[in-house]
Amino acid sequence: MVFWIFGYGSLVWNPGFEYDEKVIGFIKDYRRVFDLACIDHRGTPESPARTCTLENVEGAICWGAAYCVRGGPERERLAMEYLERRECEYDKKTVVDFYKEGEPSQPALTGVIVFTSTPDKVSNKYYLGPAPLEEMARQIATAHGPCGNNRDYLFLLEKAMFAIGHEDEMVIELAKEVRKVLGITGNGIPTEKKITGTSPKALISHMPVLHLRPLQEAVVMDS
């Protein structure tokens, strides 16, 4: 038994489950947006956090990490049960094609699972929808929950995308606005020379495949 999960939010830096491979790459026709409420990890029912979901946009690409779980139905079941608890605000499991760096024309993997949410406030109680940048920044700057501050989720995602060489302009812009709200100077990104992200037409692999890692205990329910 083998299954793959695509992470585009906190799964990029903190998968929290046992996996056998991690591959950096992207999915097509989706973009990352901060339109989903989180009420049990980085926020509360009274003050929900804003976390990532995916929006269908033809021609867009979303970079992230694909994780492979091998070893039989029991390992698959444990990983999926963990993910369903952690990603409880997401009401859909979507199956997508996954593309590796340097190979943008043909999918490297098919049937990859990604947690997504229905973009409808009536049928999906966790869907917040879009909002002005300043409004989202104020919400993210002030929300917090059992797993920590909403702003740390955003800043960690910003650093994680920098680390894999594919920064997200929306994440950068939102993080900059949150820092403005908080009165923080700088961008929190290391000053050493960074790896520059490229378009899918000219991708260069610079991330190794990682091997089995133990379950992380400190923030296993972070989302």
Secondary structure as UniProt FT lines:
FT   STRAND          2..7
FT   HELIX           10..12
FT   STRAND          21..38
FT   STRAND          49..70
FT   HELIX           73..86
FT   TURN            87..89
FT   STRAND          92..100
FT   TURN            101..102
FT   STRAND          109..116
FT   TURN            121..123
FT   TURN            125..126
FT   HELIX           133..142
FT   STRAND          144..145
FT   TURN            146..147
FT   STRAND          148..149
FT   HELIX           150..163
FT   TURN            164..165
FT   HELIX           169..182
FT   TURN            200..201
FT   TURN            218..221
//
